[in-house]
């Protein structure tokens, strides 16, 4: 019987290949067309639209907004991923709370399951107005920060290349 040998601690070949493919995909995204400003505006447009609870339309509207601000469309689509099934409830709860702070208390947070099942118009103007106002404020702040950080990162990356 052969003695037991510990396997090498290096990741399997498939995992290394997956990491390489992911790195190549990220590099491909960052090498997209346009100036640094166009890429930063595209990302910011996507992040802005990603802050709104418009399920199914965020990517389309993010790309449309990127067209208006002459930003990169692919980065706009990627920017909408700020909201995803993991972040929906915390993001929209925070947006609603901010809207309540600005407009005054509302009827109360409808809950994550209700938000996913009901359209905004079924929630009523009391909830919808607070959620949309909070989303707009968070969207402006998040888009400004993400666009600025993206621009600075791209410029620094160019200087070191």
Backbone as JSON, one array per atom type, in Angstrom:
{
  "sequence": "XXXXXXXXXXXXXXXXXXXXXXXXXXXXXXXXXXXXXXXXXXXXXXXXXXXXXXXXXXXXXXXXXXXXXXXXXXXXXXXXXXXXXXXXXXXXXXXXXXXXXXXXXXXXXXXXXXXXXXXXXXXXXXXXXXXXXXXXXXXXXXXXXXXXXXXXXXXXXXXXX",
  "N": [[0.84, -1.17, 0.0], [0.55, 2.2, -0.86], [2.19, 4.99, 0.66], [0.45, 7.6, 2.42], [0.17, 10.76, 0.93], [0.34, 14.25, 1.27], [-1.67, 16.44, -0.56], [-0.68, 18.9, -2.93], [-0.69, 22.32, -1.95], [-1.34, 24.21, -3.78], [-3.74, 25.89, -5.82], [-6.23, 24.09, -7.69], [-5.93, 23.42, -11.22], [-8.2, 24.24, -12.68], [-9.32, 26.23, -11.05], [-7.29, 28.16, -11.09], [-7.39, 28.79, -13.8], [-9.96, 29.89, -13.93], [-9.65, 32.17, -12.32], [-7.79, 33.54, -13.89], [-9.33, 34.03, -16.18], [-11.33, 35.67, -15.07], [-9.77, 37.86, -14.29], [-8.91, 38.68, -16.83], [-11.38, 39.41, -17.91], [-12.07, 41.57, -16.28], [-9.99, 43.32, -16.92], [-10.63, 43.69, -19.62], [-13.05, 45.07, -19.41], [-12.14, 47.48, -18.23], [-10.57, 48.41, -20.28], [-12.25, 49.51, -22.07], [-13.78, 51.48, -24.67], [-13.3, 55.01, -25.03], [-12.55, 58.03, -23.2], [-11.0, 58.58, -19.98], [-12.79, 60.13, -18.54], [-15.22, 59.58, -19.88], [-15.55, 56.88, -19.28], [-15.72, 57.0, -16.48], [-18.03, 58.57, -16.2], [-19.91, 56.86, -17.34], [-19.88, 54.68, -15.52], [-20.76, 56.05, -13.23], [-23.34, 56.83, -14.06], [-24.61, 54.35, -14.24], [-24.44, 53.49, -11.55], [-26.0, 55.45, -10.32], [-28.59, 54.89, -11.42], [-28.85, 52.33, -10.45], [-29.49, 52.67, -7.82], [-32.19, 53.0, -7.61], [-35.45, 51.56, -7.12], [-36.32, 50.02, -9.51], [-36.91, 47.44, -10.71], [-35.68, 45.3, -13.18], [-35.45, 47.27, -15.1], [-33.29, 48.82, -14.55], [-30.72, 48.47, -15.76], [-31.22, 49.06, -18.46], [-32.14, 51.74, -18.24], [-29.88, 52.84, -17.03], [-27.96, 52.6, -19.07], [-29.2, 54.24, -20.95], [-29.09, 56.71, -19.6], [-26.33, 56.96, -19.5], [-25.86, 57.39, -22.19], [-26.95, 59.93, -22.47], [-25.19, 61.47, -20.91], [-22.91, 61.04, -22.21], [-21.35, 58.75, -21.59], [-19.62, 55.62, -20.97], [-21.24, 52.75, -22.1], [-21.11, 50.02, -21.35], [-19.85, 50.08, -18.85], [-21.8, 51.52, -17.53], [-23.9, 49.67, -17.48], [-22.68, 47.76, -15.84], [-22.41, 49.26, -13.51], [-24.99, 49.37, -12.49], [-25.2, 47.15, -10.99], [-24.89, 47.66, -8.36], [-27.14, 47.39, -6.95], [-28.52, 44.37, -6.15], [-29.71, 41.0, -5.72], [-28.7, 40.54, -3.13], [-28.24, 43.04, -2.0], [-30.6, 44.49, -2.27], [-32.72, 44.79, -0.22], [-31.34, 46.01, 2.1], [-30.34, 48.37, 0.84], [-32.64, 49.68, -0.23], [-34.16, 49.95, 2.06], [-32.55, 51.72, 3.5], [-32.65, 53.91, 1.73], [-35.39, 54.5, 1.9], [-35.57, 55.2, 4.61], [-33.97, 57.51, 4.63], [-35.53, 59.1, 2.95], [-37.76, 59.37, 4.62], [-36.6, 60.85, 6.65], [-36.18, 63.24, 5.32], [-38.75, 63.97, 4.35], [-40.46, 63.56, 6.44], [-42.02, 61.3, 8.81], [-43.38, 58.28, 7.5], [-45.92, 55.86, 6.6], [-44.64, 53.55, 7.22], [-42.05, 51.12, 6.69], [-42.46, 48.86, 4.04], [-41.37, 46.32, 3.96], [-39.09, 43.77, 2.84], [-40.02, 41.55, 1.31], [-42.53, 42.39, 0.44], [-41.8, 44.62, -1.04], [-40.47, 43.43, -3.17], [-42.56, 42.01, -4.35], [-44.72, 43.7, -4.86], [-45.63, 46.39, -7.03], [-44.35, 49.74, -7.29], [-46.46, 51.59, -7.44], [-48.55, 50.27, -6.17], [-47.79, 50.35, -3.55], [-48.43, 52.82, -2.63], [-48.51, 56.43, -2.45], [-47.36, 57.54, -0.19], [-45.32, 55.79, 0.74], [-43.9, 55.39, -1.66], [-43.05, 57.99, -2.46], [-41.2, 58.67, -0.47], [-39.35, 56.62, -0.73], [-38.42, 57.01, -3.39], [-37.37, 59.64, -3.25], [-35.34, 59.3, -1.32], [-33.83, 57.42, -2.74], [-32.99, 58.96, -4.91], [-31.34, 60.88, -3.65], [-29.37, 59.25, -2.43], [-28.48, 58.03, -4.77], [-27.35, 60.21, -6.2], [-25.21, 60.91, -4.49], [-23.77, 58.45, -4.34], [-23.21, 58.03, -7.07], [-21.65, 60.28, -7.66], [-19.44, 59.87, -5.96], [-18.52, 57.32, -6.9], [-17.99, 57.88, -9.6], [-15.99, 59.87, -9.36], [-13.97, 58.45, -7.9], [-13.45, 56.39, -9.72], [-12.47, 57.85, -11.91], [-10.14, 59.0, -10.78], [-8.74, 56.64, -10.16], [-8.35, 55.53, -12.73], [-6.76, 57.53, -13.88], [-4.48, 57.48, -12.19], [-3.65, 54.89, -12.66], [-2.92, 55.09, -15.33], [-0.72, 56.8, -15.15], [1.14, 55.18, -13.82], [1.61, 53.23, -15.64]],
  "CA": [[0.0, 0.0, 0.0], [1.35, 3.42, -1.0], [2.02, 5.9, 1.81], [-0.43, 8.76, 2.21], [0.9, 12.0, 0.68], [-0.49, 15.45, 1.25], [-1.8, 17.09, -1.86], [-0.09, 20.23, -3.03], [-1.6, 23.37, -1.51], [-1.65, 25.12, -4.88], [-5.12, 25.7, -6.29], [-6.34, 23.24, -8.88], [-5.77, 24.08, -12.52], [-9.46, 24.87, -13.08], [-9.46, 27.46, -10.28], [-6.33, 29.13, -11.64], [-7.92, 29.22, -15.09], [-11.11, 30.76, -13.67], [-9.1, 33.44, -11.85], [-7.19, 34.2, -15.05], [-10.44, 34.5, -17.02], [-11.94, 36.8, -14.38], [-8.83, 38.99, -14.41], [-8.98, 39.14, -18.22], [-12.67, 40.08, -18.1], [-11.99, 42.88, -15.63], [-9.12, 44.15, -17.76], [-11.36, 44.02, -20.84], [-14.0, 46.13, -19.05], [-11.43, 48.74, -18.01], [-9.99, 48.89, -21.53], [-13.34, 49.91, -22.96], [-13.63, 52.71, -25.44], [-13.57, 56.29, -24.41], [-11.59, 58.65, -22.3], [-11.22, 58.29, -18.57], [-14.03, 60.81, -18.16], [-16.37, 58.85, -20.43], [-15.71, 55.65, -18.52], [-16.19, 57.37, -15.14], [-19.44, 59.01, -16.33], [-20.72, 55.66, -17.57], [-20.03, 53.97, -14.25], [-21.59, 56.88, -12.35], [-24.73, 56.75, -14.53], [-25.13, 53.05, -13.83], [-24.6, 53.47, -10.09], [-27.17, 56.28, -10.02], [-29.83, 54.16, -11.72], [-28.9, 51.15, -9.61], [-30.02, 53.03, -6.5], [-33.65, 53.11, -7.69], [-36.13, 50.26, -7.12], [-37.02, 49.83, -10.78], [-36.46, 46.1, -11.06], [-35.79, 44.92, -14.58], [-35.21, 48.4, -15.99], [-32.12, 49.58, -14.11], [-29.65, 48.41, -16.75], [-31.68, 49.8, -19.64], [-32.14, 53.17, -17.92], [-28.48, 53.23, -16.79], [-27.33, 52.78, -20.39], [-29.81, 55.44, -21.55], [-28.51, 57.87, -18.92], [-24.95, 57.06, -19.96], [-25.91, 58.01, -23.51], [-27.2, 61.37, -22.28], [-24.0, 62.13, -20.35], [-21.79, 60.6, -23.05], [-20.55, 57.82, -20.82], [-19.44, 54.27, -21.49], [-22.45, 51.97, -21.89], [-20.82, 48.77, -20.65], [-19.62, 50.41, -17.45], [-23.1, 51.91, -16.98], [-24.6, 48.42, -17.16], [-22.02, 47.15, -14.67], [-22.68, 50.1, -12.34], [-26.32, 49.09, -11.93], [-25.1, 45.97, -10.11], [-24.83, 48.1, -6.97], [-28.3, 46.73, -6.34], [-28.61, 42.99, -6.59], [-30.54, 40.3, -4.72], [-28.12, 40.6, -1.78], [-28.27, 44.4, -1.47], [-31.9, 45.15, -2.46], [-33.43, 45.18, 1.0], [-30.66, 47.05, 2.88], [-30.23, 49.61, 0.09], [-33.92, 50.36, -0.35], [-34.56, 50.32, 3.41], [-31.81, 52.94, 3.8], [-33.22, 54.97, 0.9], [-36.69, 54.85, 2.47], [-35.33, 55.9, 5.87], [-33.51, 58.84, 4.28], [-36.71, 59.82, 2.47], [-38.56, 59.72, 5.81], [-35.89, 61.93, 7.34], [-36.36, 64.48, 4.54], [-40.17, 64.31, 4.17], [-41.22, 63.26, 7.65], [-42.33, 59.87, 8.92], [-44.44, 57.75, 6.63], [-46.73, 54.78, 7.17], [-43.76, 52.47, 7.67], [-41.37, 50.32, 5.67], [-43.33, 47.75, 3.67], [-40.68, 45.04, 4.1], [-38.4, 43.31, 1.65], [-40.84, 40.66, 0.48], [-43.57, 43.22, -0.16], [-41.16, 45.46, -2.04], [-40.19, 42.6, -4.33], [-43.77, 41.49, -4.97], [-45.63, 44.78, -5.27], [-45.04, 47.49, -7.78], [-44.31, 50.97, -6.5], [-47.77, 52.26, -7.37], [-49.4, 49.57, -5.22], [-47.36, 50.68, -2.2], [-49.02, 54.1, -2.26], [-47.64, 57.59, -2.61], [-46.66, 57.78, 1.07], [-44.09, 54.98, 0.72], [-43.19, 55.6, -2.91], [-42.38, 59.29, -2.49], [-40.04, 58.61, 0.43], [-38.37, 55.7, -1.32], [-37.82, 57.62, -4.57], [-36.54, 60.77, -2.84], [-34.14, 58.73, -0.72], [-33.05, 56.8, -3.81], [-32.37, 60.04, -5.69], [-30.25, 61.47, -2.87], [-28.32, 58.23, -2.34], [-27.95, 57.86, -6.12], [-26.46, 61.34, -6.53], [-23.98, 60.79, -3.69], [-23.04, 57.25, -4.76], [-22.72, 58.25, -8.43], [-20.57, 61.26, -7.59], [-18.27, 59.2, -5.38], [-18.01, 56.27, -7.77], [-17.39, 58.5, -10.79], [-14.74, 60.53, -8.95], [-12.98, 57.42, -7.58], [-13.09, 55.71, -10.97], [-11.63, 58.77, -12.68], [-8.82, 59.07, -10.11], [-8.08, 55.35, -10.31], [-7.91, 55.4, -14.12], [-5.64, 58.47, -14.09], [-3.32, 56.96, -11.48], [-3.23, 53.67, -13.36], [-2.24, 55.51, -16.55], [0.59, 57.35, -14.77], [2.06, 54.11, -13.42], [1.83, 52.31, -16.77]],
  "C": [[0.89, 1.24, 0.0], [1.12, 4.32, 0.21], [1.15, 7.09, 1.42], [0.43, 10.0, 2.02], [-0.08, 13.16, 0.67], [-0.52, 16.03, -0.15], [-1.12, 18.44, -1.81], [-1.13, 21.27, -2.62], [-1.93, 24.35, -2.62], [-3.06, 24.83, -5.39], [-5.15, 24.81, -7.53], [-6.27, 24.08, -10.16], [-7.04, 24.81, -12.95], [-9.67, 26.19, -12.33], [-8.5, 28.54, -10.78], [-6.83, 29.67, -12.97], [-9.1, 30.18, -14.9], [-10.65, 32.13, -13.18], [-8.51, 34.23, -13.0], [-8.28, 34.78, -15.96], [-11.13, 35.71, -16.38], [-11.05, 38.03, -14.49], [-8.86, 39.55, -15.83], [-10.28, 39.88, -18.49], [-12.65, 41.47, -17.47], [-11.11, 43.82, -16.44], [-9.85, 44.59, -19.03], [-12.36, 45.15, -20.55], [-13.29, 47.46, -18.92], [-10.76, 49.27, -19.27], [-11.05, 49.34, -22.52], [-13.05, 51.25, -23.6], [-13.88, 53.94, -24.61], [-12.46, 56.77, -23.5], [-11.87, 58.2, -20.87], [-12.53, 58.91, -18.1], [-15.26, 60.08, -18.66], [-16.62, 57.57, -19.64], [-16.24, 55.96, -17.11], [-17.65, 57.82, -15.19], [-20.36, 57.82, -16.56], [-20.96, 54.88, -16.29], [-20.95, 54.75, -13.31], [-23.06, 56.82, -12.77], [-25.36, 55.42, -14.11], [-25.36, 52.97, -12.33], [-25.82, 54.3, -9.69], [-28.46, 55.5, -10.25], [-29.96, 52.91, -10.87], [-29.45, 51.42, -8.23], [-31.54, 53.12, -6.48], [-34.28, 51.72, -7.74], [-36.97, 50.05, -8.38], [-36.54, 48.51, -11.38], [-36.7, 45.79, -12.54], [-35.48, 46.04, -15.56], [-33.94, 49.17, -15.64], [-31.03, 49.61, -15.18], [-30.01, 49.23, -17.98], [-31.63, 51.31, -19.39], [-30.73, 53.68, -17.61], [-27.74, 53.47, -18.1], [-27.9, 54.02, -21.08], [-29.24, 56.71, -20.92], [-27.06, 58.06, -19.34], [-24.89, 57.68, -21.35], [-26.1, 59.52, -23.39], [-25.96, 62.1, -21.78], [-22.73, 61.74, -21.1], [-20.79, 59.75, -22.27], [-20.48, 56.46, -21.48], [-20.65, 53.41, -21.12], [-22.2, 50.7, -21.09], [-20.59, 49.03, -19.16], [-20.9, 50.9, -16.78], [-23.9, 50.67, -16.6], [-24.0, 47.76, -15.93], [-22.32, 47.95, -13.4], [-24.03, 49.84, -11.7], [-26.29, 47.9, -10.98], [-24.91, 46.37, -8.66], [-26.05, 47.54, -6.22], [-28.44, 45.36, -7.0], [-29.41, 42.25, -5.52], [-29.98, 40.34, -3.29], [-28.3, 41.99, -1.17], [-29.62, 45.1, -1.59], [-32.48, 45.67, -1.16], [-32.65, 46.22, 1.8], [-30.59, 48.4, 2.15], [-31.55, 50.36, 0.07], [-34.48, 50.73, 1.02], [-33.86, 51.63, 3.79], [-32.37, 54.11, 3.01], [-34.56, 55.44, 1.46], [-36.5, 55.64, 3.76], [-34.84, 57.33, 5.62], [-34.66, 59.7, 3.77], [-37.62, 60.23, 3.61], [-37.91, 60.85, 6.59], [-36.14, 63.27, 6.64], [-37.82, 64.92, 4.44], [-41.01, 64.14, 5.43], [-41.61, 61.79, 7.65], [-43.5, 59.48, 8.01], [-45.21, 56.67, 7.36], [-45.87, 53.64, 7.69], [-43.21, 51.69, 6.49], [-42.2, 49.1, 5.34], [-42.69, 46.38, 3.83], [-40.13, 44.57, 2.78], [-39.25, 42.45, 0.74], [-41.93, 41.46, -0.24], [-42.99, 44.06, -1.29], [-40.87, 44.67, -3.31], [-41.44, 42.16, -5.07], [-44.67, 42.58, -5.53], [-44.89, 45.79, -6.12], [-45.1, 48.73, -6.91], [-45.69, 51.62, -6.39], [-48.71, 51.57, -6.4], [-49.02, 49.88, -3.77], [-47.97, 52.0, -1.72], [-48.0, 55.22, -2.31], [-46.82, 57.86, -1.36], [-45.31, 57.04, 1.09], [-43.26, 55.31, -0.51], [-42.44, 56.92, -2.93], [-41.13, 59.28, -1.62], [-38.95, 57.73, -0.15], [-37.68, 56.34, -2.52], [-36.95, 58.82, -4.22], [-35.24, 60.27, -2.21], [-33.24, 58.1, -1.77], [-32.32, 57.85, -4.64], [-31.17, 60.63, -4.94], [-29.09, 60.49, -2.77], [-27.67, 58.03, -3.71], [-27.0, 58.96, -6.51], [-25.14, 61.22, -5.77], [-23.14, 59.6, -4.16], [-22.46, 57.42, -6.16], [-21.55, 59.22, -8.44], [-19.3, 60.6, -7.05], [-17.68, 58.15, -6.32], [-17.38, 56.85, -9.03], [-16.06, 59.15, -10.47], [-13.65, 59.49, -8.66], [-12.52, 56.66, -8.82], [-12.16, 56.57, -11.8], [-10.23, 58.84, -12.09], [-8.05, 57.77, -10.28], [-7.54, 55.17, -11.73], [-6.72, 56.31, -14.4], [-4.37, 57.97, -13.41], [-2.77, 55.72, -12.18], [-2.47, 54.03, -14.65], [-0.85, 56.05, -16.23], [1.6, 56.26, -14.43], [2.35, 53.15, -14.56], [2.94, 52.81, -17.66]]
}
